[in-house]
Amino acid sequence: MKVLYCIPGLAINSDAPWVTRQRAGGMLAAGLEVVLMVSRPEERRYFADMGCEIIVDEMVADSVGSRRGLPNLWEFIVRPARIQWRAFALARKLGADILYFSHPEPWTLLPIVWLRHRKHQRPAVSMFTTTVYRHLGKASIYSFKTRARGWLNHLAVWCLCPRINVIFDNAHVPQFFWKRAGEQCTVLLDGYNDSAPAPEARALSRERLGISPASRMLLSFGVASHLKGQDLLLEALRGLEPTFDLYMVGLVGGIYGDPRAGAEALINGPWRDHLHFISRHVSDAEMVDYFTAADAVVLPYRWGFVSTSGNFRMAMEYRRAVIASDQFFIGEIVRTRALGLLSPPEDVPALRQQLVAFGTQPQSWFDEVGDHARRLTDEQSWGICGRHYRALFERLSSEVGGNNAGRAASD
């Protein structure tokens, strides 16, 4: 079975290469023939060692002239739309059974689905979406254009569910799109790689990063956006004795804001030697070192984060505890699997209490959490999840075949 795997948001979603390597890798491991569609020759490097065909469709590539004066409109709207529209023609040219979209721009996908695609028509179309756009209505930090785009995408996902196969990453997500799990949509959990570091790796990673081998380390990783709550984390540090080191690693500034702006008292006070900002994009090797060096990963997301999280999955893969907001999927799995500490979203005093608990937990607690994480990653490996994708795609393909056979008989 041939799957054309299209990534319209590859250039604008920092986790898209990482997620694609994992999810497409699971499909390959399950015996599916995967063809990756990219639009720039340099994007091939992300997937060069995956052992699958990579097609560069440069007809959707941009030029300086085409984007002059409107870079955001081009990158976030026009370019993803062109990639999605081209994918339908390419899928038919390749004879693909499945056209699979990851990191799509749903509202620009909706017109072509209406105009050029009918359900039970080859290729069967499947779209993976995890982002819950409704919470953007609470985020006044974003511009009106960004929030309007979010609402358009939210409504488009609801409209797409009856027309193509829409996949959500956990059973909490459909309700945000006015659906129920299994009702015109599919729920497929994301998988995990086995990235458990060797016993000596933690000390080596800390040596490379210049981190004390004896200190307890809490990691906040990724873009410091308002919705991810890094400002709440810094507020929770106020008045707290520094019994651990906090590393905030990732880009800041722009529309995301800068959590350092309100941290002067911490930086110049008792947290001077314990609060570390690595305010830049880090390499993959550095990312591995930070997760290997950490004792726990903190996810203080504001209310509305219903999806899973790349940082959560990496914490599990590296057998690290999490300190997270108790909401939806992450709250449920941390609680039922005993993977860390929880506090209500946006409750700074409760988060402060969990930070105190983190700083006083014995090593045996971290070892136990690591064992629970190992069980989770074993039970939900990407190899297993890849087989779930194969079963779904086989069902979609059989529905197409059955429908076409019925038409032929009637003719």
N, C-alpha and C positions, 0 to 999 in steps of 0.2 A: 504494500500500500504506500503510495507516494503522497507526502505532505509538503506543500509549499508553505514555509514558515516566514511570515512577513513581519518586520519590526518597524512600523512607521515612526515610533518615538525613539529610535536608536540614538539619534543625535541630541536629544533633549532630555533624556532620562538617564541619570548617571548610573543607575543600577541595571539598565537594559542589557549591556553586554554580559554581565555576571549572571543575570536571570536567564538569558537566552542560552548560555553555555550549559547551565544546569538543566533547564527544562527540555531543551532540544537534545541534550545528552541522554536524558531519561528516555525520550522517544526512540533515539537510536539504539539504546541498550535493549529496548523492547522489540527490536526488529523492524521498526518503521523506516522507510526510506525518506529522509528529511532533506529538503533543498532549502537553504537559507537565501532569502532575498535581501540584498543591501543595495544602496544607491550611490555609494562612493567607493572607489577602489581601495582607499585607505581603511575602510571598515572591515575588509577581509581579515585584517590582522587579528581581530578579536577572536576569530573562530578558525584560524588556519590549521590548528592541530586537532580539530574535531573529527576529521575523517568523513565529512559529508560534502556534497556539492554546494558551492556558493556562487550565486549568480549576481553580478553587478549590473543592475538595470540603470544605466546612466541617463536614460531618457527623463528621469525625474531629478537628476542632479541640478543644482542651482547654479546661478552665475551672479557675478557682482551686479550686473545690470538689472537682473530680475528681482533683486532684493534691496536695491538702493533706496534708502529712505524708509523702508518698512521691514526692518530685520525681524522684529518680533512676529508680525503678521506672517511673514514668509516661513519662519522656522516652526512656529507653533500651529499654524493653520494650513497655509497653502501647500507647503512641502509634504507634511503627513498625508494630506488629502490626495495629492498626486501619487504618492507611493501606494496608497490603498487602492486607488482607481486602476493603476497600472497592474496591480497584483491580480485582479480578476482576469485580465487578458493573458498575463503570463501563466497563470494556473491552467488555463485552458490550452495554451500552447504546449505546456509540459505534459499535459494529460494527468494532472494531479487529481487525486481522489478527494483530498481535503485542502482547503485554503484556510490557514490558521493565522490569526492576527494576534500579536502580542504588543502591548504598549500602543494601542490605537488612539485615534482621535475620533470618538464615537459619533459626534454630531456631523462630521464630514463624511463618515462612512454610510450614514443613513440614506442619503440621496441615491447613491449607486446601488445600494441594496434594493431600494424601491424600484429603480429604473431598469437594472440589468440582472437582478438575481431573483429567483423564486425558490422557496423552500422545496426540498426534494429534487433539486436540480443540481447536476454535477458541474463543478466540484461542490461538495458540501462545505459550508462556511462555518467556521467556529471562531469565536473571539474571547480572549481572556481579559477580564477587567477586574481590578481589585479596588481602584480608587473610589472612595465615597465622596462625591463632590458636594453633597448637601452641607457638610460642615463648613464650606467656604462662606456660607451666609453669615457665620458667626465671626469671620476673620476680617474685620474692617481694615486690617493692615494691607490687604490686597486691594488693587485698583478695581474699579467697577468693571472694566473689560475682563479682568481675570475671573471675577466672580460670575459675570454673565456667561463666559465660556464654560465655567464649571456647571452652571445650571443647564446649559444647552446639552452638555455631555451627559448629565444625569438623566434628563428627559429622554435623550437619544438611546441610552441603554435600555430604558423601559420599553421604548418603541421597537428596539431591535430584538428583544427576547422572543416574540412570536415568529420572527422572520428568519433568524439564524440561531445557531447554538451558542448561547452566551454562557461562559464559564466563570464562576466565582470561587474564591479560594477558601471559603468556609461558610458554614450554614447561617451565620449571622448577617451576611452581606445582602442576600436577596430582599430582606424586609426594607432596606434603605432604597430599593428600586421598586417598591410596591409589589413585590413578588414573594412567593414562598419557595423554599428549597424544593426542587423537582418540578415546579410549576413554570413551564416554558423557559427553564434554565437548568444548568448543571452545576453541582458543587464538586470540585476536585481539590483536595488538600495539596498544598505544595510539599515537595519532598526535601530531604536533607542529604548532604554529602557526609562522608566520614572523614572529618578533618581533625580528629582528636590529636593534639600534639603529644610528642614523646615526653617522658618525664623530665628530660634535661632541656627541653625546648624553651620552657618558661624563662629559665635563667639566661639562656642565650639571647632570647628576644629582648629581655630587659637590658642586657649588656649593650646590644646594638642601639637601643633607644635611649640609653643613658638613664634608666630608671633603677632606683635602689632595689636590690634583690630582696630586701626584708620588708619593704613597705606594702601595705594593702592598697590595691589599685582598683578604682572604679572608672569605667570607660563610657563616655558619651561620644558616639561616632556618627558622622554624616553631616549634611547641611544643617546648620543651626536655625531652622525655620521656627516661626512663632507657634505653629501647630504642634511641633514636636516638644515644646515645653522646656527648652533649656533655660529660659529666663526663670521659670518656676523652680527649676533645680538650683539655680544660683541663689534665689530667694530663700530656699530651704536651708542653705548653708549658713545663713546669718545666725549668729549666736551659737553655732555648733562647734564643739571642740574638734580640731582636725585630726581625727584618728585614722584617716586614710588619705590617699592622693587621688584627686579627680583630674582626669585627662579629657578635655573637650577637643576632639579631633574632627576637623572639617571646615569647609568654607563658611564664611560669614559675610554679612553686608548685603547691599542691594535690597530687594524686596523682602529678603528673609530677616533683615535686621541684624544687630550685632549684640549678642548677650553680654559682651564685655562692658557695654556702655553703662550698665548699672552695677558693675562689680568692683568699682574702685575701692570701696571700703574693705572688701574681701582681699583684693590683691595687695593692698597696702597694710592689711592687718594680720591676724593670726594665720590666714590661709596663704600668705605670701609664698611660702615654699611648698605648698600642697595643692595649689590650683594652677593647672597648666593648660594654656590655649595653643593648639597646633592649628592655626587658622589658615589652612591651605589644603589643596587636594593632595592626597598622599598616594604613593604608588601601591600596586597590589602587594608587593613584598612588605611594605611598611604596614599595610592594613593587616596582613597576617600576623606581623609582629605585635601589633597593638592588641589584637584579640587573644593572642597566645600569652601575652604578658599580663592581661587583666585578670582580676579575681571575679569581677561581675560587670555586667553591662546594664546601664540605666536607660529606661524608656519612659520618660515622664510625660507622655503624650496627653494633650488636651482632649476633652470629651469629643467623641465623634470618630475616633480612629477604629474602624470596625474590621479592617483587614489584618492580615498577618504583616510581618515586617522583615525586611532583609536583615536588619540588625538582630532581631530575635532569632531568626534561623541561624545566623552565624554564631550567636552565643551558644545555641544548642550544639552546633557542629564542633565548636571548640570546647564544649563541656563547661561553659561558664554560667554562673547564676545570673538571674535578671532581677532588677528592681523596676517594677512597671506599674502603669496605671491600670486599675482593676476595671476593665471594660471589655465587653464583647469577646472576641476570640482569644486575644492574648491573656486577658484576665482569667478566662475559663481554663485554658490549658496550663497556665502557671499554677492555678489552684489545684486542679485535679491531678496534675503530675508532680506537684511539689518541686517546682523549678526555681523558686526564689521568693521574693517579697513583694507584696501588693499594697497600694494605697488608692483611695478614690481619686479619680482624675481631677486635677486643679485644686486639690486639697493640700496646701503647702505644709501645715502643721503635721498632717499624717505622713507626708513624704519625709519630713524631717525625722519623725520617729523611726521610719524604716532605714534611713541613712545611719541613725544611731545604732540600730540593730545590726546593720551590715558591718559597721566598724567593730562590733564586739562578738561576732559569730566565731565559734571555734573552727579550726581547719576541718574537723570531722563533718561539719555541716556542708562545707563546700565540696568535700569528697562525695557526700551523699547526693547532693544536687547533680554533680557530674555523672554519677551513675544513673540517675533518673533521665538525664539528657541523653545518655548513651542508649537507653532502652527506647526512647522516643525516636531517635535517628535511625535505629535499627528497624523499627516497625514501620517507619514512613520514609524509607530511603528513596532516592530518585529512581532506582531500579524498579521498585514496587510501583511508584507513582507513574512511571513510564508505561507500565502494563495497564494501568487504569486508563491512560490516554489512548492506548491502542484499542482497548475494549470499546471506549466511547467512539473512536473514529470508525471502527468496524461496524458499529451500530448505525452511525450516520450514513456510512457508505451503503449499507444494506437497505436502508430506507430509500436512498436515491435509486438503487438498483431495482427494488421492488416497485417503486413508483413508475420508473421507466418501462419495466416489463408490463405493468398494467396498461400503460398508454399504448405500447406496441400491440397488445392483445386487442384493445378496443379499436385500433386502427385496422 
